[in-house]
Structure formats: C-alpha cells, structure tokens
Amino acid sequence: MKVTVKIMLKNGVLDPQGKAIEHALGGLGFEGVGEVRQGKVITLEMEDGMDKEEVHAQVVRMCESLLANPVIEDYDIEII
C-alpha cells in the first residue's frame, strides 16, 4: 500500500522559501506568477494486507509526532 503525505505551511504562516522562489521566478522572466507556497511530499510504502483505516491512523500519528509540525503545518494523507 502506498501512502502520500503532502505537508504545507498553514495559511497566515510566513513562507520565506516560497517568497524566494516567487522572487527568483520573476527574476527569470516568468510573468503572471502570484503567491508561491513551498511544501514537501513524503511517500511511504506500507506492508500489504494492512487495514486502510489502521494505516491512516498510523500515518496521522507519524505526522503528529515527526513528519509535520501541527502548530504551523497542515498535512493531507492519500492512501493508494
């Protein structure tokens, strides 16, 4: 089972890397780019045969304890 976790800074939290990317794109001549937000994607390969709800609960615990900072980041879990 494959799990994808997308982690982004919450709205309202300053994103200096996003601003740097936004500025660099403008400097390279790319027009029409609005606000840029930078995040990360983590993929996990879980053992076959695990219950989907159990996997989701386990990944939530992973996010809360290591993968994301729930104070400033939101995360989205996709299980395939």
PDB file with SEQRES, HELIX, SHEET and CRYST1 records, atoms N, CA, C and O in Angstrom:
SEQRES   1 A   80  MET LYS VAL THR VAL LYS ILE MET LEU LYS ASN GLY VAL          
SEQRES   2 A   80  LEU ASP PRO GLN GLY LYS ALA ILE GLU HIS ALA LEU GLY          
SEQRES   3 A   80  GLY LEU GLY PHE GLU GLY VAL GLY GLU VAL ARG GLN GLY          
SEQRES   4 A   80  LYS VAL ILE THR LEU GLU MET GLU ASP GLY MET ASP LYS          
SEQRES   5 A   80  GLU GLU VAL HIS ALA GLN VAL VAL ARG MET CYS GLU SER          
SEQRES   6 A   80  LEU LEU ALA ASN PRO VAL ILE GLU ASP TYR ASP ILE GLU          
SEQRES   7 A   80  ILE ILE                                                      
HELIX    1 AA1 PRO A   16  GLY A   27  1                                  12    
HELIX    2 AA2 LYS A   52  MET A   62  1                                  11    
HELIX    3 AA3 CYS A   63  LEU A   67  3                                   5    
SHEET    1 AA1 3 GLY A  39  GLU A  45  0                                        
SHEET    2 AA1 3 LYS A   2  LEU A   9 -1                                        
SHEET    3 AA1 3 GLU A  73  ILE A  79 -1                                        
CRYST1    1.000    1.000    1.000  90.00  90.00  90.00 P 1           1          
ATOM      1  N   MET A   1       0.857  -1.172   0.000  1.00  0.00           N  
ATOM      2  CA  MET A   1       0.000   0.000   0.000  1.00  0.00           C  
ATOM      3  C   MET A   1       0.902   1.234   0.000  1.00  0.00           C  
ATOM      4  O   MET A   1       1.857   1.312   0.773  1.00  0.00           O  
ATOM      5  N   LYS A   2       0.597   2.187  -0.861  1.00  0.00           N  
ATOM      6  CA  LYS A   2       1.398   3.401  -0.976  1.00  0.00           C  
ATOM      7  C   LYS A   2       0.659   4.563  -0.321  1.00  0.00           C  
ATOM      8  O   LYS A   2      -0.540   4.750  -0.524  1.00  0.00           O  
ATOM      9  N   VAL A   3       1.393   5.331   0.461  1.00  0.00           N  
ATOM     10  CA  VAL A   3       0.824   6.489   1.155  1.00  0.00           C  
ATOM     11  C   VAL A   3       1.606   7.728   0.736  1.00  0.00           C  
ATOM     12  O   VAL A   3       2.837   7.725   0.722  1.00  0.00           O  
ATOM     13  N   THR A   4       0.878   8.783   0.395  1.00  0.00           N  
ATOM     14  CA  THR A   4       1.492  10.062   0.079  1.00  0.00           C  
ATOM     15  C   THR A   4       1.022  11.084   1.107  1.00  0.00           C  
ATOM     16  O   THR A   4      -0.177  11.249   1.329  1.00  0.00           O  
ATOM     17  N   VAL A   5       1.975  11.764   1.729  1.00  0.00           N  
ATOM     18  CA  VAL A   5       1.665  12.804   2.711  1.00  0.00           C  
ATOM     19  C   VAL A   5       2.157  14.132   2.139  1.00  0.00           C  
ATOM     20  O   VAL A   5       3.347  14.296   1.867  1.00  0.00           O  
ATOM     21  N   LYS A   6       1.233  15.078   1.957  1.00  0.00           N  
ATOM     22  CA  LYS A   6       1.581  16.425   1.481  1.00  0.00           C  
ATOM     23  C   LYS A   6       1.523  17.366   2.670  1.00  0.00           C  
ATOM     24  O   LYS A   6       0.507  17.442   3.362  1.00  0.00           O  
ATOM     25  N   ILE A   7       2.617  18.086   2.908  1.00  0.00           N  
ATOM     26  CA  ILE A   7       2.734  18.965   4.065  1.00  0.00           C  
ATOM     27  C   ILE A   7       2.971  20.394   3.582  1.00  0.00           C  
ATOM     28  O   ILE A   7       3.881  20.654   2.795  1.00  0.00           O  
ATOM     29  N   MET A   8       2.137  21.314   4.067  1.00  0.00           N  
ATOM     30  CA  MET A   8       2.252  22.724   3.690  1.00  0.00           C  
ATOM     31  C   MET A   8       2.122  23.588   4.938  1.00  0.00           C  
ATOM     32  O   MET A   8       1.463  23.213   5.907  1.00  0.00           O  
ATOM     33  N   LEU A   9       2.761  24.745   4.892  1.00  0.00           N  
ATOM     34  CA  LEU A   9       2.580  25.701   5.977  1.00  0.00           C  
ATOM     35  C   LEU A   9       1.120  26.168   5.994  1.00  0.00           C  
ATOM     36  O   LEU A   9       0.500  26.334   4.944  1.00  0.00           O  
ATOM     37  N   LYS A  10       0.595  26.372   7.174  1.00  0.00           N  
ATOM     38  CA  LYS A  10      -0.782  26.855   7.304  1.00  0.00           C  
ATOM     39  C   LYS A  10      -0.896  28.257   6.716  1.00  0.00           C  
ATOM     40  O   LYS A  10       0.078  29.009   6.677  1.00  0.00           O  
ATOM     41  N   ASN A  11      -2.098  28.597   6.261  1.00  0.00           N  
ATOM     42  CA  ASN A  11      -2.344  29.954   5.774  1.00  0.00           C  
ATOM     43  C   ASN A  11      -2.052  30.934   6.899  1.00  0.00           C  
ATOM     44  O   ASN A  11      -2.414  30.694   8.051  1.00  0.00           O  
ATOM     45  N   GLY A  12      -1.405  32.024   6.565  1.00  0.00           N  
ATOM     46  CA  GLY A  12      -1.071  33.029   7.560  1.00  0.00           C  
ATOM     47  C   GLY A  12       0.324  32.866   8.137  1.00  0.00           C  
ATOM     48  O   GLY A  12       0.841  33.786   8.772  1.00  0.00           O  
ATOM     49  N   VAL A  13       0.946  31.703   7.925  1.00  0.00           N  
ATOM     50  CA  VAL A  13       2.322  31.489   8.389  1.00  0.00           C  
ATOM     51  C   VAL A  13       3.259  31.953   7.280  1.00  0.00           C  
ATOM     52  O   VAL A  13       3.102  31.564   6.123  1.00  0.00           O  
ATOM     53  N   LEU A  14       4.234  32.787   7.637  1.00  0.00           N  
ATOM     54  CA  LEU A  14       5.182  33.286   6.642  1.00  0.00           C  
ATOM     55  C   LEU A  14       5.927  32.130   5.991  1.00  0.00           C  
ATOM     56  O   LEU A  14       6.315  31.173   6.661  1.00  0.00           O  
ATOM     57  N   ASP A  15       6.125  32.226   4.672  1.00  0.00           N  
ATOM     58  CA  ASP A  15       6.799  31.200   3.898  1.00  0.00           C  
ATOM     59  C   ASP A  15       7.984  31.831   3.167  1.00  0.00           C  
ATOM     60  O   ASP A  15       7.864  32.183   1.994  1.00  0.00           O  
ATOM     61  N   PRO A  16       9.132  31.980   3.848  1.00  0.00           N  
ATOM     62  CA  PRO A  16      10.268  32.648   3.208  1.00  0.00           C  
ATOM     63  C   PRO A  16      10.794  31.898   1.987  1.00  0.00           C  
ATOM     64  O   PRO A  16      11.251  32.531   1.036  1.00  0.00           O  
ATOM     65  N   GLN A  17      10.742  30.571   1.990  1.00  0.00           N  
ATOM     66  CA  GLN A  17      11.191  29.824   0.804  1.00  0.00           C  
ATOM     67  C   GLN A  17      10.256  30.070  -0.368  1.00  0.00           C  
ATOM     68  O   GLN A  17      10.709  30.215  -1.503  1.00  0.00           O  
ATOM     69  N   GLY A  18       8.965  30.117  -0.109  1.00  0.00           N  
ATOM     70  CA  GLY A  18       8.005  30.424  -1.160  1.00  0.00           C  
ATOM     71  C   GLY A  18       8.246  31.810  -1.742  1.00  0.00           C  
ATOM     72  O   GLY A  18       8.189  32.000  -2.957  1.00  0.00           O  
ATOM     73  N   LYS A  19       8.516  32.775  -0.870  1.00  0.00           N  
ATOM     74  CA  LYS A  19       8.805  34.146  -1.337  1.00  0.00           C  
ATOM     75  C   LYS A  19      10.072  34.179  -2.179  1.00  0.00           C  
ATOM     76  O   LYS A  19      10.121  34.877  -3.192  1.00  0.00           O  
ATOM     77  N   ALA A  20      11.108  33.425  -1.771  1.00  0.00           N  
ATOM     78  CA  ALA A  20      12.361  33.381  -2.530  1.00  0.00           C  
ATOM     79  C   ALA A  20      12.125  32.775  -3.915  1.00  0.00           C  
ATOM     80  O   ALA A  20      12.667  33.262  -4.907  1.00  0.00           O  
ATOM     81  N   ILE A  21      11.324  31.722  -3.980  1.00  0.00           N  
ATOM     82  CA  ILE A  21      11.002  31.102  -5.268  1.00  0.00           C  
ATOM     83  C   ILE A  21      10.224  32.073  -6.140  1.00  0.00           C  
ATOM     84  O   ILE A  21      10.505  32.223  -7.329  1.00  0.00           O  
ATOM     85  N   GLU A  22       9.235  32.734  -5.531  1.00  0.00           N  
ATOM     86  CA  GLU A  22       8.428  33.722  -6.252  1.00  0.00           C  
ATOM     87  C   GLU A  22       9.313  34.817  -6.846  1.00  0.00           C  
ATOM     88  O   GLU A  22       9.156  35.187  -8.010  1.00  0.00           O  
ATOM     89  N   HIS A  23      10.244  35.331  -6.039  1.00  0.00           N  
ATOM     90  CA  HIS A  23      11.153  36.382  -6.492  1.00  0.00           C  
ATOM     91  C   HIS A  23      12.066  35.870  -7.614  1.00  0.00           C  
ATOM     92  O   HIS A  23      12.272  36.560  -8.613  1.00  0.00           O  
ATOM     93  N   ALA A  24      12.608  34.668  -7.449  1.00  0.00           N  
ATOM     94  CA  ALA A  24      13.511  34.105  -8.449  1.00  0.00           C  
ATOM     95  C   ALA A  24      12.794  33.875  -9.780  1.00  0.00           C  
ATOM     96  O   ALA A  24      13.364  34.129 -10.841  1.00  0.00           O  
ATOM     97  N   LEU A  25      11.563  33.403  -9.733  1.00  0.00           N  
ATOM     98  CA  LEU A  25      10.806  33.194 -10.967  1.00  0.00           C  
ATOM     99  C   LEU A  25      10.603  34.516 -11.708  1.00  0.00           C  
ATOM    100  O   LEU A  25      10.734  34.580 -12.931  1.00  0.00           O  
ATOM    101  N   GLY A  26      10.280  35.578 -10.945  1.00  0.00           N  
ATOM    102  CA  GLY A  26      10.141  36.901 -11.565  1.00  0.00           C  
ATOM    103  C   GLY A  26      11.442  37.358 -12.189  1.00  0.00           C  
ATOM    104  O   GLY A  26      11.452  37.922 -13.283  1.00  0.00           O  
ATOM    105  N   GLY A  27      12.555  37.112 -11.482  1.00  0.00           N  
ATOM    106  CA  GLY A  27      13.868  37.491 -11.999  1.00  0.00           C  
ATOM    107  C   GLY A  27      14.252  36.730 -13.251  1.00  0.00           C  
ATOM    108  O   GLY A  27      15.034  37.224 -14.064  1.00  0.00           O  
ATOM    109  N   LEU A  28      13.709  35.532 -13.416  1.00  0.00           N  
ATOM    110  CA  LEU A  28      13.983  34.730 -14.607  1.00  0.00           C  
ATOM    111  C   LEU A  28      13.043  35.051 -15.763  1.00  0.00           C  
ATOM    112  O   LEU A  28      13.130  34.447 -16.832  1.00  0.00           O  
ATOM    113  N   GLY A  29      12.142  36.011 -15.537  1.00  0.00           N  
ATOM    114  CA  GLY A  29      11.265  36.461 -16.601  1.00  0.00           C  
ATOM    115  C   GLY A  29       9.916  35.771 -16.667  1.00  0.00           C  
ATOM    116  O   GLY A  29       9.158  35.999 -17.610  1.00  0.00           O  
ATOM    117  N   PHE A  30       9.598  34.933 -15.689  1.00  0.00           N  
ATOM    118  CA  PHE A  30       8.286  34.289 -15.684  1.00  0.00           C  
ATOM    119  C   PHE A  30       7.262  35.275 -15.151  1.00  0.00           C  
ATOM    120  O   PHE A  30       7.358  35.739 -14.015  1.00  0.00           O  
ATOM    121  N   GLU A  31       6.282  35.586 -15.985  1.00  0.00           N  
ATOM    122  CA  GLU A  31       5.264  36.571 -15.624  1.00  0.00           C  
ATOM    123  C   GLU A  31       3.982  35.882 -15.182  1.00  0.00           C  
ATOM    124  O   GLU A  31       3.734  34.732 -15.542  1.00  0.00           O  
ATOM    125  N   GLY A  32       3.188  36.568 -14.420  1.00  0.00           N  
ATOM    126  CA  GLY A  32       1.879  36.075 -14.038  1.00  0.00           C  
ATOM    127  C   GLY A  32       1.883  35.122 -12.861  1.00  0.00           C  
ATOM    128  O   GLY A  32       0.851  34.533 -12.542  1.00  0.00           O  
ATOM    129  N   VAL A  33       3.031  34.958 -12.207  1.00  0.00           N  
ATOM    130  CA  VAL A  33       3.099  34.075 -11.044  1.00  0.00           C  
ATOM    131  C   VAL A  33       2.673  34.868  -9.821  1.00  0.00           C  
ATOM    132  O   VAL A  33       3.266  35.897  -9.499  1.00  0.00           O  
ATOM    133  N   GLY A  34       1.645  34.386  -9.143  1.00  0.00           N  
ATOM    134  CA  GLY A  34       1.165  35.030  -7.927  1.00  0.00           C  
ATOM    135  C   GLY A  34       1.937  34.509  -6.725  1.00  0.00           C  
ATOM    136  O   GLY A  34       3.131  34.223  -6.814  1.00  0.00           O  
ATOM    137  N   GLU A  35       1.249  34.392  -5.616  1.00  0.00           N  
ATOM    138  CA  GLU A  35       1.876  33.918  -4.385  1.00  0.00           C  
ATOM    139  C   GLU A  35       2.359  32.474  -4.557  1.00  0.00           C  
ATOM    140  O   GLU A  35       1.640  31.631  -5.094  1.00  0.00           O  
ATOM    141  N   VAL A  36       3.571  32.201  -4.099  1.00  0.00           N  
ATOM    142  CA  VAL A  36       4.144  30.859  -4.153  1.00  0.00           C  
ATOM    143  C   VAL A  36       4.250  30.327  -2.733  1.00  0.00           C  
ATOM    144  O   VAL A  36       4.778  30.999  -1.847  1.00  0.00           O  
ATOM    145  N   ARG A  37       3.744  29.114  -2.520  1.00  0.00           N  
ATOM    146  CA  ARG A  37       3.856  28.433  -1.228  1.00  0.00           C  
ATOM    147  C   ARG A  37       4.660  27.165  -1.466  1.00  0.00           C  
ATOM    148  O   ARG A  37       4.381  26.417  -2.403  1.00  0.00           O  
ATOM    149  N   GLN A  38       5.636  26.925  -0.640  1.00  0.00           N  
ATOM    150  CA  GLN A  38       6.514  25.771  -0.769  1.00  0.00           C  
ATOM    151  C   GLN A  38       6.143  24.746   0.295  1.00  0.00           C  
ATOM    152  O   GLN A  38       5.808  25.108   1.423  1.00  0.00           O  
ATOM    153  N   GLY A  39       6.204  23.480  -0.063  1.00  0.00           N  
ATOM    154  CA  GLY A  39       5.882  22.418   0.889  1.00  0.00           C  
ATOM    155  C   GLY A  39       6.742  21.203   0.647  1.00  0.00           C  
ATOM    156  O   GLY A  39       7.774  21.279  -0.019  1.00  0.00           O  
ATOM    157  N   LYS A  40       6.311  20.077   1.194  1.00  0.00           N  
ATOM    158  CA  LYS A  40       7.062  18.838   0.983  1.00  0.00           C  
ATOM    159  C   LYS A  40       6.088  17.681   0.806  1.00  0.00           C  
ATOM    160  O   LYS A  40       4.956  17.712   1.291  1.00  0.00           O  
ATOM    161  N   VAL A  41       6.562  16.658   0.097  1.00  0.00           N  
ATOM    162  CA  VAL A  41       5.786  15.451  -0.142  1.00  0.00           C  
ATOM    163  C   VAL A  41       6.612  14.273   0.355  1.00  0.00           C  
ATOM    164  O   VAL A  41       7.789  14.138   0.020  1.00  0.00           O  
ATOM    165  N   ILE A  42       5.983  13.429   1.153  1.00  0.00           N  
ATOM    166  CA  ILE A  42       6.636  12.235   1.684  1.00  0.00           C  
ATOM    167  C   ILE A  42       5.830  11.036   1.222  1.00  0.00           C  
ATOM    168  O   ILE A  42       4.610  11.005   1.387  1.00  0.00           O  
ATOM    169  N   THR A  43       6.501  10.045   0.642  1.00  0.00           N  
ATOM    170  CA  THR A  43       5.820   8.817   0.241  1.00  0.00           C  
ATOM    171  C   THR A  43       6.283   7.681   1.142  1.00  0.00           C  
ATOM    172  O   THR A  43       7.462   7.565   1.476  1.00  0.00           O  
ATOM    173  N   LEU A  44       5.334   6.859   1.522  1.00  0.00           N  
ATOM    174  CA  LEU A  44       5.607   5.707   2.387  1.00  0.00           C  
ATOM    175  C   LEU A  44       5.067   4.464   1.707  1.00  0.00           C  
ATOM    176  O   LEU A  44       3.985   4.497   1.122  1.00  0.00           O  
ATOM    177  N   GLU A  45       5.796   3.388   1.775  1.00  0.00           N  
ATOM    178  CA  GLU A  45       5.337   2.095   1.282  1.00  0.00           C  
ATOM    179  C   GLU A  45       5.000   1.257   2.508  1.00  0.00           C  
ATOM    180  O   GLU A  45       5.888   0.873   3.270  1.00  0.00           O  
ATOM    181  N   MET A  46       3.726   0.978   2.694  1.00  0.00           N  
ATOM    182  CA  MET A  46       3.268   0.212   3.849  1.00  0.00           C  
ATOM    183  C   MET A  46       3.087  -1.252   3.447  1.00  0.00           C  
ATOM    184  O   MET A  46       2.888  -1.565   2.273  1.00  0.00           O  
ATOM    185  N   GLU A  47       3.158  -2.137   4.430  1.00  0.00           N  
ATOM    186  CA  GLU A  47       3.019  -3.565   4.176  1.00  0.00           C  
ATOM    187  C   GLU A  47       1.652  -3.886   3.572  1.00  0.00           C  
ATOM    188  O   GLU A  47       0.638  -3.298   3.949  1.00  0.00           O  
ATOM    189  N   ASP A  48       1.644  -4.824   2.635  1.00  0.00           N  
ATOM    190  CA  ASP A  48       0.381  -5.280   2.057  1.00  0.00           C  
ATOM    191  C   ASP A  48      -0.442  -5.996   3.121  1.00  0.00           C  
ATOM    192  O   ASP A  48       0.108  -6.602   4.042  1.00  0.00           O  
ATOM    193  N   GLY A  49      -1.731  -5.924   2.991  1.00  0.00           N  
ATOM    194  CA  GLY A  49      -2.622  -6.620   3.903  1.00  0.00           C  
ATOM    195  C   GLY A  49      -3.044  -5.818   5.116  1.00  0.00           C  
ATOM    196  O   GLY A  49      -3.882  -6.267   5.898  1.00  0.00           O  
ATOM    197  N   MET A  50      -2.472  -4.632   5.280  1.00  0.00           N  
ATOM    198  CA  MET A  50      -2.858  -3.795   6.415  1.00  0.00           C  
ATOM    199  C   MET A  50      -4.210  -3.148   6.121  1.00  0.00           C  
ATOM    200  O   MET A  50      -4.512  -2.821   4.973  1.00  0.00           O  
ATOM    201  N   ASP A  51      -5.013  -2.967   7.155  1.00  0.00           N  
ATOM    202  CA  ASP A  51      -6.309  -2.323   7.046  1.00  0.00           C  
ATOM    203  C   ASP A  51      -6.106  -0.837   6.731  1.00  0.00           C  
ATOM    204  O   ASP A  51      -5.274  -0.179   7.355  1.00  0.00           O  
ATOM    205  N   LYS A  52      -6.862  -0.311   5.767  1.00  0.00           N  
ATOM    206  CA  LYS A  52      -6.701   1.080   5.330  1.00  0.00           C  
ATOM    207  C   LYS A  52      -6.923   2.074   6.472  1.00  0.00           C  
ATOM    208  O   LYS A  52      -6.192   3.058   6.579  1.00  0.00           O  
ATOM    209  N   GLU A  53      -7.912   1.833   7.317  1.00  0.00           N  
ATOM    210  CA  GLU A  53      -8.167   2.734   8.449  1.00  0.00           C  
ATOM    211  C   GLU A  53      -7.016   2.690   9.454  1.00  0.00           C  
ATOM    212  O   GLU A  53      -6.647   3.712  10.034  1.00  0.00           O  
ATOM    213  N   GLU A  54      -6.454   1.499   9.653  1.00  0.00           N  
ATOM    214  CA  GLU A  54      -5.307   1.355  10.557  1.00  0.00           C  
ATOM    215  C   GLU A  54      -4.091   2.098  10.017  1.00  0.00           C  
ATOM    216  O   GLU A  54      -3.367   2.756  10.764  1.00  0.00           O  
ATOM    217  N   VAL A  55      -3.880   1.983   8.707  1.00  0.00           N  
ATOM    218  CA  VAL A  55      -2.763   2.696   8.071  1.00  0.00           C  
ATOM    219  C   VAL A  55      -2.964   4.198   8.227  1.00  0.00           C  
ATOM    220  O   VAL A  55      -2.025   4.915   8.574  1.00  0.00           O  
ATOM    221  N   HIS A  56      -4.177   4.681   7.975  1.00  0.00           N  
ATOM    222  CA  HIS A  56      -4.446   6.113   8.092  1.00  0.00           C  
ATOM    223  C   HIS A  56      -4.165   6.595   9.515  1.00  0.00           C  
ATOM    224  O   HIS A  56      -3.512   7.621   9.705  1.00  0.00           O  
ATOM    225  N   ALA A  57      -4.649   5.869  10.502  1.00  0.00           N  
ATOM    226  CA  ALA A  57      -4.426   6.258  11.901  1.00  0.00           C  
ATOM    227  C   ALA A  57      -2.935   6.260  12.233  1.00  0.00           C  
ATOM    228  O   ALA A  57      -2.458   7.140  12.950  1.00  0.00           O  
ATOM    229  N   GLN A  58      -2.205   5.284  11.716  1.00  0.00           N  
ATOM    230  CA  GLN A  58      -0.769   5.212  11.977  1.00  0.00           C  
ATOM    231  C   GLN A  58      -0.032   6.389  11.328  1.00  0.00           C  
ATOM    232  O   GLN A  58       0.874   6.964  11.931  1.00  0.00           O  
ATOM    233  N   VAL A  59      -0.420   6.743  10.105  1.00  0.00           N  
ATOM    234  CA  VAL A  59       0.230   7.862   9.412  1.00  0.00           C  
ATOM    235  C   VAL A  59      -0.106   9.184  10.098  1.00  0.00           C  
ATOM    236  O   VAL A  59       0.742  10.074  10.162  1.00  0.00           O  
ATOM    237  N   VAL A  60      -1.321   9.326  10.609  1.00  0.00           N  
ATOM    238  CA  VAL A  60      -1.665  10.530  11.374  1.00  0.00           C  
ATOM    239  C   VAL A  60      -0.729  10.648  12.575  1.00  0.00           C  
ATOM    240  O   VAL A  60      -0.219  11.732  12.856  1.00  0.00           O  
ATOM    241  N   ARG A  61      -0.502   9.547  13.280  1.00  0.00           N  
ATOM    242  CA  ARG A  61       0.417   9.574  14.429  1.00  0.00           C  
ATOM    243  C   ARG A  61       1.841   9.934  13.979  1.00  0.00           C  
ATOM    244  O   ARG A  61       2.547  10.662  14.676  1.00  0.00           O  
ATOM    245  N   MET A  62       2.258   9.421  12.812  1.00  0.00           N  
ATOM    246  CA  MET A  62       3.576   9.772  12.261  1.00  0.00           C  
ATOM    247  C   MET A  62       3.671  11.270  12.006  1.00  0.00           C  
ATOM    248  O   MET A  62       4.670  11.908  12.339  1.00  0.00           O  
ATOM    249  N   CYS A  63       2.614  11.823  11.408  1.00  0.00           N  
ATOM    250  CA  CYS A  63       2.604  13.262  11.105  1.00  0.00           C  
ATOM    251  C   CYS A  63       2.648  14.086  12.378  1.00  0.00           C  
ATOM    252  O   CYS A  63       3.401  15.056  12.469  1.00  0.00           O  
ATOM    253  N   GLU A  64       1.848  13.708  13.356  1.00  0.00           N  
ATOM    254  CA  GLU A  64       1.763  14.472  14.595  1.00  0.00           C  
ATOM    255  C   GLU A  64       3.058  14.416  15.407  1.00  0.00           C  
ATOM    256  O   GLU A  64       3.375  15.357  16.135  1.00  0.00           O  
ATOM    257  N   SER A  65       3.804  13.317  15.284  1.00  0.00           N  
ATOM    258  CA  SER A  65       4.999  13.164  16.123  1.00  0.00           C  
ATOM    259  C   SER A  65       6.311  13.444  15.400  1.00  0.00           C  
ATOM    260  O   SER A  65       7.314  13.723  16.057  1.00  0.00           O  
ATOM    261  N   LEU A  66       6.340  13.378  14.046  1.00  0.00           N  
ATOM    262  CA  LEU A  66       7.623  13.535  13.358  1.00  0.00           C  
ATOM    263  C   LEU A  66       7.538  14.263  12.021  1.00  0.00           C  
ATOM    264  O   LEU A  66       8.301  15.200  11.782  1.00  0.00           O  
ATOM    265  N   LEU A  67       6.639  13.855  11.161  1.00  0.00           N  
ATOM    266  CA  LEU A  67       6.668  14.324   9.781  1.00  0.00           C  
ATOM    267  C   LEU A  67       6.258  15.781   9.610  1.00  0.00           C  
ATOM    268  O   LEU A  67       6.771  16.462   8.722  1.00  0.00           O  
ATOM    269  N   ALA A  68       5.354  16.266  10.436  1.00  0.00           N  
ATOM    270  CA  ALA A  68       4.856  17.641  10.313  1.00  0.00           C  
ATOM    271  C   ALA A  68       4.890  18.323  11.672  1.00  0.00           C  
ATOM    272  O   ALA A  68       4.922  17.670  12.715  1.00  0.00           O  
ATOM    273  N   ASN A  69       4.880  19.639  11.637  1.00  0.00           N  
ATOM    274  CA  ASN A  69       4.740  20.427  12.856  1.00  0.00           C  
ATOM    275  C   ASN A  69       3.301  20.929  12.874  1.00  0.00           C  
ATOM    276  O   ASN A  69       2.987  21.923  12.220  1.00  0.00           O  
ATOM    277  N   PRO A  70       2.418  20.252  13.619  1.00  0.00           N  
ATOM    278  CA  PRO A  70       0.992  20.604  13.557  1.00  0.00           C  
ATOM    279  C   PRO A  70       0.664  22.019  14.025  1.00  0.00           C  
ATOM    280  O   PRO A  70      -0.448  22.496  13.794  1.00  0.00           O  
ATOM    281  N   VAL A  71       1.591  22.691  14.668  1.00  0.00           N  
ATOM    282  CA  VAL A  71       1.350  24.072  15.094  1.00  0.00           C  
ATOM    283  C   VAL A  71       1.345  25.007  13.893  1.00  0.00           C  
ATOM    284  O   VAL A  71       0.545  25.941  13.836  1.00  0.00           O  
ATOM    285  N   ILE A  72       2.240  24.760  12.924  1.00  0.00           N  
ATOM    286  CA  ILE A  72       2.374  25.666  11.781  1.00  0.00           C  
ATOM    287  C   ILE A  72       2.129  25.008  10.435  1.00  0.00           C  
ATOM    288  O   ILE A  72       2.116  25.695   9.414  1.00  0.00           O  
ATOM    289  N   GLU A  73       1.933  23.679  10.404  1.00  0.00           N  
ATOM    290  CA  GLU A  73       1.772  22.978   9.140  1.00  0.00           C  
ATOM    291  C   GLU A  73       0.474  22.159   9.108  1.00  0.00           C  
ATOM    292  O   GLU A  73       0.039  21.605  10.117  1.00  0.00           O  
ATOM    293  N   ASP A  74      -0.118  22.105   7.927  1.00  0.00           N  
ATOM    294  CA  ASP A  74      -1.238  21.210   7.657  1.00  0.00           C  
ATOM    295  C   ASP A  74      -0.708  20.056   6.829  1.00  0.00           C  
ATOM    296  O   ASP A  74       0.292  20.196   6.126  1.00  0.00           O  
ATOM    297  N   TYR A  75      -1.378  18.916   6.912  1.00  0.00           N  
ATOM    298  CA  TYR A  75      -0.968  17.782   6.099  1.00  0.00           C  
ATOM    299  C   TYR A  75      -2.194  17.092   5.529  1.00  0.00           C  
ATOM    300  O   TYR A  75      -3.285  17.140   6.098  1.00  0.00           O  
ATOM    301  N   ASP A  76      -1.983  16.448   4.387  1.00  0.00           N  
ATOM    302  CA  ASP A  76      -3.030  15.714   3.698  1.00  0.00           C  
ATOM    303  C   ASP A  76      -2.492  14.320   3.407  1.00  0.00           C  
ATOM    304  O   ASP A  76      -1.382  14.169   2.897  1.00  0.00           O  
ATOM    305  N   ILE A  77      -3.275  13.314   3.729  1.00  0.00           N  
ATOM    306  CA  ILE A  77      -2.854  11.925   3.566  1.00  0.00           C  
ATOM    307  C   ILE A  77      -3.658  11.284   2.450  1.00  0.00           C  
ATOM    308  O   ILE A  77      -4.888  11.335   2.456  1.00  0.00           O  
ATOM    309  N   GLU A  78      -2.959  10.676   1.485  1.00  0.00           N  
ATOM    310  CA  GLU A  78      -3.608   9.948   0.399  1.00  0.00           C  
ATOM    311  C   GLU A  78      -3.095   8.518   0.435  1.00  0.00           C  
ATOM    312  O   GLU A  78      -1.887   8.284   0.412  1.00  0.00           O  
ATOM    313  N   ILE A  79      -4.014   7.563   0.491  1.00  0.00           N  
ATOM    314  CA  ILE A  79      -3.658   6.149   0.546  1.00  0.00           C  
ATOM    315  C   ILE A  79      -4.124   5.489  -0.745  1.00  0.00           C  
ATOM    316  O   ILE A  79      -5.296   5.572  -1.115  1.00  0.00           O  
ATOM    317  N   ILE A  80      -3.186   4.831  -1.424  1.00  0.00           N  
ATOM    318  CA  ILE A  80      -3.493   4.169  -2.699  1.00  0.00           C  
ATOM    319  C   ILE A  80      -3.309   2.672  -2.527  1.00  0.00           C  
ATOM    320  O   ILE A  80      -3.513   1.912  -3.474  1.00  0.00           O  
TER     321      ILE A  80                                                      
END                                                                             
